[in-house]
Amino acid sequence: MSVTITTRLPEKLVKELGTISEKEHLDKSTVIRRLLSDATHQWKIDYAVQKYREREFSFGQATDFSGIGVWAFADVLRERKIILNYDSNDLEMDLRTIKWKQ
């Protein structure tokens, strides 16, 4: 189901969207949807990394929230030079998460 959202955009951004639309041979609505989808996906990864770093998410919770697989999330952590923090508390949280999902 689609929902229409109305927003005001700066003229410069509208021009940039027009440029992308022309280069990609897509209508502006499609361009906006794709860019929002990409930005939302990236935000979820960034947020999961932040919460993992702050030890508010276990590794499993972070991968679930981010929407990417464990290996991809591990790669993101490696790229950002974040050490893997996994202790017995993390294991317990992951086991609770697994049990909850079953």
Secondary structure as UniProt FT lines:
FT   HELIX           11..24
FT   HELIX           28..53
FT   TURN            54..55
FT   HELIX           59..66
FT   HELIX           70..79
FT   TURN            80..81
FT   HELIX           88..101
//
